[in-house]
Amino acid sequence: MDFAAQVKGSVDIAAVVGEHVRLRRSGPHRYMGLCPFHQEKTASFTVHVTHQFYKCFSCGAAGDVFKFVMEIEGISFYEALKSLAERHGIPMPKRSQYADEDSKLRGSLYAMHEIAQEHFRANLNSPAGETARAYLLKRGLSRETVEQFGLGFSERSGNHLLRLLEQRGFPAAQIEQSGLAGRREDGSMYDRFRNRLMFPIQDAQGKIIAYGGRALAADDNPKYLNSPETPIYKKSYVLYNLHRAKEPMRKEDRAILVEGYMDAIGVTAAGFGPVVASCGTALTPQQVKLVKQHTPRIVVNFDPDTAGANAAERSINLLLEEGMQVRILELDGELDPDEYCKERGAEAYQQRLEGSKGYFYWLADRARSKYDVRTSEGQVAVLKFLMPAVQRISDQMERMVIAGDLASYIGVDRGMVLDSFKKSVAERKEARFERQEVALRHDERILINALLTRPEVAAEALPELRAMESVATFPSHRILQAIFALDAGGSALSFEAVHARLEPEDQHMLAHAALIEDTDVTAEEIAAAMGSARRTEGEYRRSELKRRVKEFERAGNWQEALRLMTELQSLDRHARGLT
Ligand SMILES: [Zn+2]
């Protein structure tokens, strides 16, 4: 057995999922809960312990325990494997060279960032850090805040950090991989960050994995320079300040999303805990999932300028797509969140926060400022502008209420709004085959479950089922073919092995067959299902014979027709004996 299979065999998928989803038992082998991958009010997320598989019957998310950990934590297969093995006290195999090298490299990268952190902080407090300290003073950051956020400074010239890392014995290739140093075309290396205020970027556990550096000289470009992606830093999976904000997010049941490091620091220092920033990138689905693990409610507080508003607009659709409840916090006086907290004070920010608008009103305001709603062209344009957001509301009641409110808010005809809404919802439904009912016969369902969970039944039934011609007409025929193929290849039958051989539509059918009904199939049920399959086979063969008899008759081949007729009569007699 390979190591992954060993780990999978020793972890309890329900316990692992249960760390992120409140599960309740819904049968001897099954748990259910609210899906962590989309927003829902009634549970359609299923975890099946026998099949070691999870499936959401609404959004279609599905997989094994590794896939779950990869998706929910935004990590690679190898990282998920390692984390599960560690948590369950299963030692990683020594002989796996890849595993060894990978963890060694990651260990070195973390260590180099620790060294860099000490170095940058010492710089800030040295005479060389004077401009940086002056800048921080000007921005109104207290000493405690600078300490709390671990801010530092990279020197104006030289390759101090590079030399330091070399002295500590890190090979050049690893230093390059850390992103802390760059390599020129001639092969020589240099400190990536120079004359910059340094912001350590930490993962959800608080380990430093990268840096953001703000230029201190006016003519230094870019204004913000970030670490490149490295084996420990995948920027679309990282939110600045998450490790500090995650507890407050849970407690307050909301997150505040700002744009930059200084905003996150300033708002946090003003006494607001659940603040995160998507520094250096447009917001990504993975970042939204990181927030959603802690709360479904988010307040977007971007800069008041056009770029900020455009970024907010893009983020809203993404947030809705991920099922978040979105509000928009707008600040007056052209102040960004950091400046606002400093100039107007925490109380004023708090008031703005509590008064933040539902995203629809904010979007409607944007639309009104862009188009003239007194003209019918303007009204159509406004609706077009709002529709992408509307399409993402999954709750019908909510949709109707918003339609009504919105119509009066933008001053367009209510009927027109409702029509567009209905149309957009119809389009949405077409796109989702996952919601469709699956037409599975009862006997198929029983047989699939029996074949996957009871090897002794499978051994007996498979040769007979395989010989049945009518199997090709079963809705589940591709599932059964996959089972036949696995069995013929001498592989053990398992839900997962069968699942892996199927196209998405059949995977969905298999999930319906094996994950939804959660009672053990009894010997009587199996016998009845085999009986039913035999009758289907009998009928199928008779109708096939009848068809061929007709063909021979039409062709004038009476001899063959007669022979088949005799065969048909004997089948009929046999069928009567069966029923
Ligand atoms: Zn789902």
Boltz pocket constraint, residues with backbone or C-beta under 6 A from the ligand:
constraints:
  - pocket:
      binder: B
      contacts: [[A, 35], [A, 36], [A, 37], [A, 38], [A, 45], [A, 56], [A, 57], [A, 58], [A, 59], [A, 60], [A, 61]]
      max_distance: 6.0
